Amino acid sequence: MEYCGFDIEVDGLADSGMELSPTCIGLWKGGAALCWPESPAIGGVLDYDGAVLCLRELWKIHKDEGRTLVSFNGTSFDWAILASYVPEWKDRIIEMVWDHVDLMLIVVAQKGFPVSLNAMAQAMLGETKLDGIKGEHAPEMWLGSLEPSRESELFALYNLLPGSGQARALMLRYVASDARLTAKLAAMIDQTKQITWITQKGRYSSFPLFIGRDITSLRVSELSKLPAPDTSWMTRAPMVTLESATAWMRG
């Protein structure tokens, strides 16, 4: 089974309350990266035609190629943003969401809490996200910053001027790297039949996949049939649940 990792970056922070649009999209397929836009010289958010080209490629994988699409928190984030950005594709996007594998949502379904891509990649692959880039910096590195002091701060971190062609090229490599890590994790999980991550305290934690299953049998549609995990031990309400992650598809 070949897994195709999928990831997007957007023009703001997820908890900002603003309506987000994609700036760039990465897809790892057949051992190579596909990115939209294709050129880092294109600034601003991804244009409509570029988003549609990406969706056509995702639909071809879903319908025709016998490969499995995989995301990391894509159900409540990446796919939802694409559905809002290209609303005429919403029905087809929803079909792809239910049929794809969301690695983070598997953890949520069994443990009741999310883990990060970086924590899982470090534990299972011995790899980290590209060049230590922080995801919260991606919007400003792509678009630039209106505040000179902030631009200086980011330049000191990455030695690139936010919003420049070089900075956008780095973000294209970053989104492609996340897509690659997601695909590699799916293959490793299928091989080991377990999910492992590094906790915030620096310890390794893991759990086995449901006995007799591989991750293709834990697509979002199958996860939605499972009983909710016990979260009574948590001192705060869960950050994400299967119900909250899929709510936009039922609205």
C-alpha positions as CSV (number, residue, x, y, z in Angstrom):
1,M,0.0,0.0,0.0
2,E,1.4,3.4,-0.9
3,Y,0.5,6.4,1.3
4,C,0.3,9.9,-0.1
5,G,1.0,12.5,2.5
6,F,-0.9,15.8,2.2
7,D,-0.4,19.2,4.0
8,I,-1.2,22.8,3.6
9,E,0.0,26.1,5.1
10,V,-2.3,29.1,5.5
11,D,-2.2,32.9,5.8
12,G,-2.8,33.1,9.6
13,L,-2.9,31.2,12.8
14,A,-5.6,28.6,13.5
15,D,-6.7,30.2,16.7
16,S,-6.8,33.7,15.4
17,G,-10.5,33.7,14.6
18,M,-9.9,34.9,11.0
19,E,-11.0,33.1,7.9
20,L,-8.0,31.3,6.6
21,S,-6.9,30.6,3.0
22,P,-4.1,28.3,1.8
23,T,-0.8,29.9,0.8
24,C,0.9,26.6,-0.3
25,I,0.1,22.9,-0.5
26,G,2.4,19.9,-0.4
27,L,1.7,16.4,-1.6
28,W,4.1,13.5,-1.2
29,K,3.4,10.9,-3.9
30,G,5.5,8.1,-5.4
31,G,8.6,9.2,-3.5
32,A,8.5,12.8,-4.8
33,A,6.9,16.1,-3.8
34,L,4.3,18.0,-5.7
35,C,3.7,21.6,-4.6
36,W,1.2,24.4,-5.3
37,P,2.0,27.0,-6.4
38,E,4.8,25.5,-8.4
39,S,6.9,28.7,-8.2
40,P,8.0,30.4,-5.0
41,A,8.0,33.7,-6.9
42,I,4.2,33.8,-6.6
43,G,3.3,35.7,-3.4
44,G,0.0,36.0,-1.6
45,V,-2.4,33.2,-1.0
46,L,-2.6,30.3,-3.4
47,D,-4.8,31.3,-6.3
48,Y,-8.1,29.5,-7.1
49,D,-6.7,27.7,-10.2
50,G,-3.8,26.4,-8.2
51,A,-6.1,25.0,-5.5
52,V,-8.3,23.3,-8.1
53,L,-5.2,21.7,-9.7
54,C,-4.3,20.3,-6.3
55,L,-7.8,19.0,-5.7
56,R,-7.9,17.3,-9.1
57,E,-4.6,15.5,-8.2
58,L,-6.0,14.5,-4.8
59,W,-9.3,13.3,-6.4
60,K,-7.3,11.2,-9.0
61,I,-5.4,9.5,-6.1
62,H,-8.7,8.9,-4.3
63,K,-10.7,7.6,-7.3
64,D,-8.2,6.1,-9.8
65,E,-4.8,5.2,-8.4
66,G,-5.4,2.8,-5.6
67,R,-3.2,4.9,-3.2
68,T,-4.3,6.1,0.2
69,L,-4.4,9.8,1.2
70,V,-3.0,10.5,4.6
71,S,-3.0,13.7,6.7
72,F,-2.0,14.8,10.1
73,N,-5.0,16.8,11.6
74,G,-6.2,17.3,8.1
75,T,-9.8,16.4,8.9
76,S,-10.5,19.5,11.0
77,F,-8.0,21.8,9.4
78,D,-6.5,21.2,5.9
79,W,-9.5,19.7,4.3
80,A,-11.9,22.2,5.9
81,I,-9.9,25.1,4.7
82,L,-9.9,23.8,1.1
83,A,-13.7,23.2,1.3
84,S,-14.2,26.8,2.3
85,Y,-11.7,28.1,-0.3
86,V,-13.2,26.1,-3.2
87,P,-16.8,25.5,-2.1
88,E,-18.0,23.9,-5.4
89,W,-15.6,21.0,-4.5
90,K,-17.1,20.6,-1.0
91,D,-19.0,17.4,-1.7
92,R,-16.0,15.7,-3.3
93,I,-13.7,16.9,-0.5
94,I,-16.0,15.4,2.1
95,E,-15.9,12.1,0.2
96,M,-12.1,12.2,0.3
97,V,-12.1,13.1,4.0
98,W,-14.2,10.2,5.1
99,D,-12.1,7.8,3.0
100,H,-8.6,9.1,4.0
101,V,-6.4,8.4,7.0
102,D,-5.8,11.1,9.6
103,L,-2.9,10.0,11.8
104,M,-3.6,12.4,14.6
105,L,-7.3,11.5,14.6
106,I,-6.4,7.9,15.3
107,V,-4.7,9.0,18.5
108,V,-7.6,11.1,19.4
109,A,-10.0,8.2,18.8
110,Q,-8.1,5.9,21.1
111,K,-6.5,8.2,23.7
112,G,-8.8,11.3,23.7
113,F,-6.0,13.8,23.1
114,P,-3.9,14.9,20.1
115,V,-0.2,14.7,19.6
116,S,2.0,16.6,17.2
117,L,3.6,15.5,13.9
118,N,7.0,16.4,15.3
119,A,6.5,14.3,18.4
120,M,5.5,11.3,16.4
121,A,8.1,11.7,13.7
122,Q,10.9,12.0,16.3
123,A,9.8,8.9,18.1
124,M,9.0,6.7,15.1
125,L,11.4,7.9,12.4
126,G,14.2,9.7,14.2
127,E,13.3,12.8,12.1
128,T,12.0,16.3,12.8
129,K,10.2,18.9,10.8
130,L,12.4,20.7,8.3
131,D,15.2,22.9,9.7
132,G,13.5,23.3,13.0
133,I,10.9,25.6,11.4
134,K,8.0,26.5,13.6
135,G,4.6,26.2,12.0
136,E,3.4,29.4,13.5
137,H,6.0,31.3,11.5
138,A,4.9,29.9,8.2
139,P,2.2,32.6,7.4
140,E,4.6,35.5,7.9
141,M,7.5,33.8,6.1
142,W,5.3,33.4,3.1
143,L,3.5,36.7,3.1
144,G,5.9,38.9,4.9
145,S,5.2,41.0,8.1
146,L,3.9,44.5,8.4
147,E,6.1,45.1,11.4
148,P,9.8,45.8,10.8
149,S,10.7,44.5,14.3
150,R,9.0,41.3,13.5
151,E,10.7,40.9,10.2
152,S,14.0,41.4,11.9
153,E,13.2,38.8,14.5
154,L,12.3,36.2,11.8
155,F,15.3,37.2,9.7
156,A,17.5,36.5,12.7
157,L,15.9,33.0,13.0
158,Y,16.0,31.9,9.4
159,N,18.5,34.3,7.7
160,L,15.8,35.0,5.1
161,L,13.6,38.1,4.6
162,P,10.0,37.2,5.3
163,G,7.9,37.4,2.1
164,S,10.9,37.1,-0.2
165,G,11.2,34.5,-2.9
166,Q,13.8,32.7,-0.9
167,A,11.5,32.6,2.2
168,R,8.6,31.2,0.1
169,A,10.9,28.6,-1.4
170,L,11.8,27.5,2.1
171,M,8.1,27.3,2.9
172,L,7.5,25.1,-0.1
173,R,10.2,22.8,1.1
174,Y,8.6,22.9,4.6
175,V,5.1,22.0,3.4
176,A,6.5,19.2,1.2
177,S,8.6,17.9,4.1
178,D,5.5,17.7,6.4
179,A,3.7,15.8,3.6
180,R,6.7,13.4,3.3
181,L,6.9,12.8,7.1
182,T,3.2,12.1,7.1
183,A,3.5,9.5,4.4
184,K,6.5,7.9,6.0
185,L,4.8,7.7,9.4
186,A,1.8,6.0,7.8
187,A,4.1,3.3,6.3
188,M,5.9,2.9,9.6
189,I,2.7,2.6,11.6
190,D,1.5,0.0,9.2
191,Q,4.7,-2.0,9.6
192,T,4.9,-1.8,13.4
193,K,1.2,-1.9,14.1
194,Q,1.6,0.8,16.8
195,I,1.8,4.5,17.2
196,T,4.6,6.1,19.3
197,W,5.4,9.7,20.2
198,I,7.5,11.7,22.6
199,T,5.5,13.4,25.3
200,Q,6.0,17.0,26.5
201,K,8.0,15.5,29.4
202,G,10.4,13.9,26.9
203,R,9.3,10.4,27.5
204,Y,8.2,7.8,24.9
205,S,4.6,6.8,24.9
206,S,2.8,4.3,22.5
207,F,-0.2,2.2,22.0
208,P,-0.9,-0.7,19.6
209,L,-3.3,-0.4,16.7
210,F,-6.6,-2.3,17.2
211,I,-5.8,-6.0,17.0
212,G,-5.9,-7.3,13.5
213,R,-6.1,-3.9,11.9
214,D,-3.9,-1.8,9.7
215,I,-4.3,1.9,9.4
216,T,-6.3,1.7,6.2
217,S,-9.0,0.1,8.2
218,L,-8.9,3.2,10.5
219,R,-10.0,5.7,7.9
220,V,-12.0,8.6,9.2
221,S,-15.3,6.9,8.3
222,E,-14.3,3.9,10.5
223,L,-13.0,6.0,13.4
224,S,-16.4,7.7,13.5
225,K,-18.1,4.4,14.3
226,L,-16.0,3.8,17.4
227,P,-17.1,4.7,21.0
228,A,-15.6,7.8,22.4
229,P,-12.5,7.3,24.5
230,D,-12.7,7.8,28.3
231,T,-11.6,11.4,29.0
232,S,-12.9,11.7,32.5
233,W,-9.4,11.8,33.9
234,M,-8.7,15.1,32.0
235,T,-8.7,18.3,34.0
236,R,-9.7,20.3,30.9
237,A,-12.1,19.5,28.0
238,P,-10.4,17.7,25.1
239,M,-8.8,20.0,22.5
240,V,-10.3,18.0,19.7
241,T,-12.7,15.1,19.4
242,L,-14.0,13.0,16.5
243,E,-17.2,14.9,16.6
244,S,-15.6,18.4,16.6
245,A,-13.2,17.4,13.8
246,T,-15.9,16.3,11.5
247,A,-18.6,18.8,12.5
248,W,-18.0,21.0,9.4
249,M,-18.9,18.1,7.1
250,R,-22.3,17.7,8.7
251,G,-23.1,21.4,8.7
